[in-house]
């Protein structure tokens, strides 16, 4: 192989992983939650995931740990594609059918509630990653019982808007809210138009006097608490129903039969220059993947101050550290490949001289 051809091949191999790094680091999904009226998950996050103030939020943490609150902006289904009623069962609307957010489905009347009046209302939806799409809003029927699991038949669709104005990190839009009295729930569906992904929120509201509250923790639909240590798994974004996502692990390849290595049992007659090239080549094989494995991945450092801007989002497809990590990985991989190819070329050259 000539020097020019070797240089061209090395350059191509170096560019390929860098391009892959750019693609991998690009944000892959939208995120957000209803701010006015505040959603259950957002309200509990504002209380502080480590020590929530209300009984409902405390029980939510007891059921699913704190991670659902740190990931307040991804109550989603990655492949919903408008099939909301088909894929989210009754009793699991607030969690979007995801085990991770099961605590949001507690049927109880002591969730933090926002005051609401019939008529025109300005809704605000915090969007940490804006995308085009539509918002559909529903309100519970008169006679709604907050102590019973929420069903699709409990909801009345009252408005929809497509691509509303984005103002200071929030989608802002007006809708006419139907007449209601007492405690109710407003359900939102944000269906992206550039992806099948959809997001869901439950916001508890009170029209006039709150006459529908139940005693804390007495709702009939509260799942049994389970023991959770730490902050859970950070890699389940978009896992959809059941949260059975599999981790996406980088494949370091099989190094038992590298290209150009050939048998190494005939070194007695080999030229010293070729041996030196082989040694460099094997060293590059061992060091390049090891460097990639030793690098720490992105860390979702929890924040308990309720500040959306301070949260390092889990599995959002591209936080502030994603690009440097991806670029670093690509650079290490490219360097390893370059050493392997260069070593093979030097060995071949040495053999020809011999």
N, C-alpha and C positions, 0 to 999 in steps of 0.2 A: 504494500500500500504506500503510495507516495505521500510526501509531507503535506501537499495541498489537499489531497483527498482525506487524509487523517484530520487535518484542521477543520475541513468542512463538516465531517461527521461529528467531531467533538462539538462544534458550534450548534449543530442541529439538536444533538442530544441535550445540550445545556439549555437551549431555548424551550424545548418541549415541557420539562417539568416546571419552569418558571411560568409558562402560559397556564398550565394546570393549576398552579398556585393562585394566579389571579382569579380563575373561575371558581375555585373552591372558597376563596375568601369573600366573594361577592355576597351581599345580603340576599337571602333566599325566600324570605317570607315577611308578610305584614304582621303587625302586632298591635294590640290596643284593648281598651275596655271602657265602658260607659263611666263618665265622670259626673254628669248631671242628667238624671238622678244617679247617684253613685251606685255602682254595682257591689254585690256582696264581697267579691274577692278584692276589689279595690278598697272598699271600706276597711276590711280586715288588715290589708297591707298598711293603710294609714295608721291603724291602731298600733302596729309594730308586730311583726311576725313572731318574735321571741317572747313577747309578753303582751298579748292582746288584752284590751280592757273589757270587752263584752263577753258574755257567756257563750254566745253563738260562735264567735271567732275563736274563743278558747277551745271549744269542742271541735271546731274544724281542724285546728292544729293537732288535737288529740286523735283525730281520725286519720289524717294524711300527713302529719308533720308540717314543718314550716315551708318546705320548698314550694308548694302550690301558691303561697303568698308572695314569695320572691318572684315567681313566674306568673304574676297576676295578669300579664298581658298576652297569655297564650292559651286561653281556654278555647281550643280550636279542634277542628278535624281537617286534616290535610287534603283529603279527597272528597269533601262533602258534595261539591258540584250541584248545589241546589236540592239535594235529597235529604233535607234536614229531618222531616217527619219520618222518613223511611229508616234512617240510621240512628236516630236518637230515641230511645224508648221512653215511655211515660215514667215519671218518677226520677228521671236522670237528665232533665232539660238543662238545669243550671250547671252541671258538670260536663255537658255535651257527651254523656255516656263514657267519660274517661275516669278510670279508677283513681288516678292521681288527684282529681278534683272532687271526689265523692262527698267530701265534707260540705260542699256548696249545696247539695241536695237535701240537707236537713230540713224537714218540714216542721217549722216552728214559727211563732209569731213575735220573736224578740230580736230578729235581725235589725241592724241599724236601718232606719227608714228615712227617706227624704219627703218633705211636704210637697204635695202636688195638688193642682187645681185643674178642673176641666177647662177646655179651650186651648188657646195658643200657648205653647211652651217651647222654649229654646233648649234643645238637647245639645250636650257637649260630650264628645267621645274622644278620649285621649288616644292618640296614634303615635306609638314609638317608632313605627316604620310605615309611613303612609303608602297606600296603593289605591288604584281605581277600583270602584265597586259600588255596591248598593247596600243601604241599611233598611231592614224591615223591622217595624216595631209592633209589639203586641201588648195588650193589657188584659189582666184576668177579668173574667165575667163577674157581674154583681152576684154576691153570694159565695165568692171565693173563700175557701177555708185554708188559712196558712198552715194549719196543723196536719193537712193531708198532702201526700206527695203530688207535685205539680204535673198535670197531664196536658197534652196538646189541646184536648177538648176544653180545657179551662181558659184558653186564650182567645182573644178577639184581635184580629189584625186591624190596626187603625192608621197605618201610614207607611210610606216607603219613599226613599230619596236616593238618587244616583249621583255619585261624585259631588258630595256637598263641599262647601268652602272649608279649606284647611286654614285655621287661624291660630297662630302661636302654639302649634303642635297638637291642636284639637280640631276635629271635624265639628262644625257648628251648623245646625239646621233647625228649622221651626216645623212643628206638627201640631195638629188639632187633637187634643186628648179627649176621649169620650167622658161623659158624666159617670162618676163613681162616688161611693161613700165608704169611708173606713179604710182599713189596710188592704192593699193590693200589691201586685207585682207587675213590673214592666219588663218584658223579655225582648232582647234585641238579637238580630242575626245580621252580621256583616259578611256578605258574600263577595269575595274578590272577583273582579271581572278578568283579571290577568292570570288567574290561577283557580283551580277547583277548591282552594282552601277557604274555610269560613270560620268566623269567630262568634262566640255566644256570650251573653251576659244576662244575669238576673239582678234587677234593681227593685228593692222593696220601697214602696211609697205609701203615703197616707193622705187620703182625701178627707179634709175636715178632721174629725176626731178619730183616734185610733181605737176602734172597738173590736178589732179582730185579733188582738194579741193573745198568745198562749203563754203559759208559764215557761221559763227558760228550761230547755232540754226535754220538754214533754211532748214534742212533736212525734207523730207516729212514723215518720219516714227517715229518722236519723240513723245512718249506718253505725255499726258497732265500732268503737275506737280500736285502733291497732297500734302496736309499738313501733315507733320509727326512731332511728338514731341518725344524727347528723342532719343534712339537708337533702338527702335523697339523691336520685339520679338526675344529672343535668342534661342527659342526652336524649330526652324523649319527645322533643318538640315535633308536633305533627304526627305523633304515633297513632292518633285516632282512637277509636273505641277499644278499651281494654288496655291501652298503653303497652302493647307487646312489641315495641320497636326493638330491633336488633341493632347493636352498636356497629358503627361503620369504622372498621379498623384498617389502617393502611397496610397493604400487602408489601412486605419487603422482598418478596420473590424467593425463588429457590436458588441458593448459591452452590448447590452440589454439582452442577454441571454447567458452569459459566461458558459463554461463547468464547472461543479462542483459547481456552485453557489447555485442552488436550491432555493426554496421559503425562504424568510426572514421574514415571518409574524408570526413565532412561537418561538420567542426568550425568552419567559417567562420561559420555562423549559430548556433552553440551558445551557450548562456548561460555566463558564466564560472563560476557555481556548479556547473553540470553538469560543466564541464571539470575543476574541482577534485575533484569526486567520482570522475570517471573515473581521474584520476591516483592517488588514494588506492587505488582498487580494483586497478589494475594493480600498484601497489607491494605490496599485500597478497598478490597472486598470486605474485609473484616471491620474496618474503621467506619466506612460510610454508613451502613445501616445502624451500627451501634450509636453513632452520633444522633441519628434520627430518633432512636428509641429513648435516648437519654433526655431529649428535650421535653420540658414540662408542657402540658396542653393548656388551653385557656382555662382560667379559673373564674367561677362565678362567685365573687366575693360578696356575701350578703350584706345588705344595708338595712338597718332597722329604723331609719329616720323618716320613712314615708316619702322620700324625695325621689321622684321618677327619674330625674336626671342623674342621680347618684348610683342607680342600679346598674350592675354589670349583668346584662341579660343572659340567661342560659339558653344555649342552642338556638340563637337567633339567626345564625347563618352569617355572622360577620360583625363582631364587636370591634373595639378599638385595638385589641391585640391580635385579631385573626390574621390580618395581612402580614405583620412582621413574622409571625410564626410560620405562615404558609410560605413566605418568601425565603425564610431561613431554611426550611425543609427542602425547598426546591433547589436552593444553592448547594446544600450539602449533597443532595442526590446528584446534581450536575457535576460537582467536583469529583465525586466517586466514579461516575461514568467516564469522565474525562481521563482520570488516572488509569482506569482499566483499559480503555482504548489505546491510550498513549503507550502503556506498557506492552500491549500486544504488538503494536507497530514496531517498537524498539526491539522486541524479541525476534520478530520476523526479519528485521533488517540485519540483526546480528547473525541469524542463521544463514542469510544469503551471503554475508561476508565470509562466513566460515566455509 
